[in-house]
Amino acid sequence: MPRALVLLLAAAGLLTACSPAQTTTPQATGSSASPTPSASQGPVGSLTASGFGQEDKYVWVTAIVRNNTQQVGQTVTVNFNVLDASGTILKSEAQVESFSQPGVDHILGTQVQLEAGEKAARVEATLLVESNGTFSSTPFPAMPVTTPVVKKDEYGGRVVSFELTNPQQVPISNPRIGIACVDSGGAIIGGGVNFPELVPAGGRVKVDASVILSGEPSSCSVFTGAPSSWDTSAPSVSAAPTGSAASAFETWVNQFAAQDWAGQYTSLVSAQQALISKDRYISCRTSGEVMSMKWIGVISSQGVAADPIPGTTKSLPATLVKVSVQVSGLAVPVDAHMYNEKGTWKWAMTQQNLTGCGVI
């Protein structure tokens, strides 16, 4: 939720706690059509491995999924059941992504938060690949990495460190980096995700990705997938957004008034979509009373410096929109930061929102 709105409306009970639910993350697909693979060609994707790592009440679940075709863009869903030693399901989460490279393994994963004292013993992973979207034979380019090294950060947590190279002659923003770590026997014992803000054209960056692990890993693997903005054309770093920031926030307010939480989630910045699933966000928003809100009009709109995205290490160009809304019959001035993410206006949850929804 835009920052000022939190401050103005929190006392009115518009912010609610979030109960966990399954993950659904929007994904981009290629733009040129190719035929849907038939059943006779065999499975489009294969689940080759899965596992988890746990630190305190936080669990990172991971699946290795192979794209068995020469197309990209198919929707890939993995549901994870986290079980205790008795076989009871402690929590279920799902991760939804897209195949971005043909014929290779993709690393999918997400964070699960258990109750205090709960201990995961194993994870059950179930795969669904849907070939009913728009496909392309042009993959997201492979981005080479140096050998990943596990080390401790300044706070005592563990990170996987490596260099990431962009072989393209255009910059790439926010590629999705999936990480899976294994023990000496080859079993997955955790992992993580990272979204480097900008990898220069023909250049490289250092990545220090936080991971959740059970024990000491023997090695870690890295897969770099397409950012949410990727299509078959080269990505643009500074694409002009469609429409105005003010109209985008008006849409957000109207979605709030209609309690269209799914619609709101589609315009949440991608870095935070990696932190909270669509289903979890909807569950969080519907778990308490929602006050009425109605759009009145724009007061002003102006560009500001790149703004940090709460809960992440990222920043995005922002526009400060001052508007007037009606809350429970009262006219209230509201300041909102809207973000230009690859030519689309997005919004960001505040640190308070993320905490209230049980994300961080």
N, C-alpha and C positions, 0 to 999 in steps of 0.2 A: 504494500500500500504506500502511495506517496507520503513522504515524511510528515509534512505539516498536517495532513489528514489524520495521521496517527495521534498526534498531540492534541488535536481539536476534538477527536471523536472517541478516544479511548475511554474517557469517563462515561460516555453514553452507552458503553457496552458493545461497541461495534467490533472490538477485537475479541477473539475467542481462542481457547486452547485448541490444539490440534490432535486428533486421534490418528494413529497410523493406519495406512491403507495401502493398497497396491499402487505401484508406480506406473504411470503412463506418460511418456515423454514424446512430444511431437518431433518428427524427424523430416529432413528434406530428402527429396528424391531427384534423380536426373530428369532432364527436360526433354530428351528425345525418346520416343516410344520404341519399344521392342517387344516381341511376342511374349506372352505369359508362358513359362515353361509348362509342359504337359506332365501328367502323372507318370507317363511311360519313361520320362527322362530321369526318374528317381527323385529323391527329396531335394528341394531347393537348398536347404541348410541342414547341418548336422551338429548336434551338441556333443562335443568331443571330451569335455571335462568341466567340472564345477567344484567349488570349494568355498571356504570362508576363513576369515581371521577375526579374532575378537580381542578388544582391549576395553576393559571395564564393561559398560553396558552397550558399547558400540560394536557392531558387527559389519564387516565388509563382505558381501557375497559376490562371487565372480563366476562367470561361465565363459567357456571358450566355444565359439560357434563358427563353423566353417561355411563359407559361401561356396556351394557346389556348382554354381553357374558362372557364365561369362557376362552376366548383367549385374547392375548395381541398382540400388534404390528400393529393394523389397523391404517391407516392414518386418522387423525381427523383435519378437517379444519373448522374454524369458521370465517365468514366474519362479520365485525362490520361496520355498517353505523352510524356515529355520526351526529345527527340532531340538529338544533336549534329549538327555540320555534315555528317557522312558519312551520316546517317540511322540511326545506331545508337541504340537506345533506352537512355538512361542510367538512367531510373527510371520506374516507373508508379505512379500514385496515383489513387484514386477518392474523390469526395466525394458523400455521400448526404444529401439534405435533402428537404423537402416544399414543394410550392406552398402559399403562404400568402395570396396575393392573386390574384384572377382577371384574366385579360386583360392582364397586364403582364409586363415583363422582370424576372427574378430574377437576382441576382449570386451565383454560387457560386464558391468558391475554396478552396484549401488550400495548405499549405507542403510543399515537397519538399526533402529534403536530399541533395545530390549528394556524390560523393567529392571530396577536395581536388584542384583543378586541372581538374575537369570543367567544360565550358562548354556551356550549353544554346544551341541554335540555333533551335529551333521546338518547338511543342507540338501534338500531335494530340489532339483532344477528341472523345469519343463519348458520345452521350446515350441514356439509357434512362428512360422514364417509365412507371411501373407503376400502372394504374388498378384495382387489385384490393384496395384498402383501404377505410376508412371515410371518406366525404366530407362536406363541408358547403358550403352556399351562403353561410355567414357568414364573411367573410374576416377576417384579422388587420387591424386598422385601419392605414391609412397614417399614418406619422409624419413630418411635414414636417421638412426640414433647411434650414439656410442654405447659401449657396454654399461648397462645400468649398475650403479653402486648404491648399496643401502648404507645410510649413515644416520646419526642423530642430529636433530635440529637444536636450536638454542633453548628450546623449552623441554627437551628430553624426549620428544616424539621422534618417530622414524620417518625418513624421507627416502625416496628413490631418486638419485641424481644422475643426469645424463645430458648430453648435448643433442639438440634436435636441428636437423638441416632441412632447409627449404630448397628443393632443386628447381623450383619454378622461377620465372622471371617477373613474377608479380608477388607482392606480399600476401601472406595468408594469415587471417585473423581467427583466433579461437578454435583451432583444430581440437578435436576431442581425443585426448590421450588416455587409453585404458591400460592399466598395469595389473599384472598377475604375478604373484610370487609363489614359489614352490619350495618344499623341503627337499632333503637329500633323496627321498624316495619318489619325488615327482608329484607329490600331492599338493594341491593349491592350499596355501595357508594365509591368504589375504591378498590385498591389493589396494588400488585407489584410482583416482581420476584427476586429470589436470587439463586446463584450457589456456595455453599460452596466449597472451593478449595479441601479440603480433610477431610473426616470424618473417624477417626481412627477405625480400626477393634475392634469391641466390645466396642467402646468408644463414646464420645459425643463432640459436639462443641456448642458454643454460636453463634446464628445467629441474626444479626441486619439488617433487610431488609427494605430498603427505600420503602415507599408507597406514592401514590398520592390519596388523599381523599377529598371528599366534605362533610365537617362537621365532627362531632365527632362520631366515630363508637361505637356501642354497643358491638360488638365482632368481631374477625377476625378468619378465618379458614385457615389452612395450608394443602396443598397437596404436597407430595414429589414424583416426577416422576423420571423416568430413565434418566441418562445422555445420551448424543448422542452416547457415546462409548459402551453403555450397550448391551450385548446379553445374551443368556441363560447360558453362562459360567461365573464364578466369574471374576470381573474386575481386571485388573492388574494395579498397580500404576506406574511401570517403564518399560512398554513394549518397546522393542527396535523398533524404527520406520523402516518401509520398505523403502529401497532405501536411497539415500543421500539427505541432505539438499540442496546441490547444484543442483541436478537433479530436486528437487521439485521447486526450484526457477526458473530453466530453463523452467519448465512447466508453471509457472506463467507468465514469460515474453512472451512465445509463445501464451498464452491465451490473454495477453494484445495486442500483435501484431494482433491477429485474432479478437479482440474485443469480445472475448468469456467471457462476464461478468458473465454469469450463471455458467460457469466452474470455474471461479475464486472464486465465492461465496461459492462453495462447500468445498473449503479448507480454508475458513475464520475461525478463532478460534471460538469455540462454544459460548464463553462468549460474543463476539461481534455480533454473529448471533442473540443473544437475544436482541440486541440493534437496529439492522437494518435488515429489511426484505430483502429477495432475490429480490423481485420486486423493492423495494426502491433503493437497491444498483444498480441494472441494470439501473433504471431510472436516477440515479445520474451519472453513468458513461457515459450514452448516451446523456446527456443533453447539451453537449458542444463538441467542436472540439477535436479530439484525434490525437496526433502526432504519426508518425510511430516509431516503435521500433523493433530491431532485436538482437537476442542473438549472442554474439561473443564467450565468453568462461569464464571459472572459473579462478580466480586469486588465491584465497585461501579460506579455510574453517576451522573454529575452534570453539569448544564449549566455551560458555561463561556462566556466572552466570544466574540464573533464572531472567527473564525479566518481568517487569510489563506490563500488557495488557492495553493500553489506554482506558479510559472511564469506566474501571472496577476496582475492588479491587483485581484482580487476577494476578498471575505470573505463567510463564511456563518456563521449561528448554529451552534454546535458543542456536542456532548455528549461528555465524556470518559468512555470505558468502560474499566474495568480488568477484565481477564478472565484466566483460566488456560487455556493450551493445552498439548498434549503434542507435542513436537517430537523426532522420532527416539527416542521412549521416555522423554524427560525432560519433567517438568512445568515450564513456563516462564510467568512472569507477563508480560502484555502490556498496554500502554496504547494505545488507539485513539481517534482523534477521528472521530466520525460527524457528518455535516452535514445540517441540515434545509433541503432545497431544494424549495420549493413543495409541502410536505406529503409529501415522500418522503425517506427516509434515504439519503444518498449517502456515498461515501468519496473520498479524494483521494490521488493519487500524490505522493510526496515529490520534492523537487528532485533527490535522488540517483536516484530511479526514472526521472524524466524524462530526466536526463542519460544513464543507462545504456541507455535505450531510444532514444537518438539524437534526442530531441525538442528539447532546449535544451542 
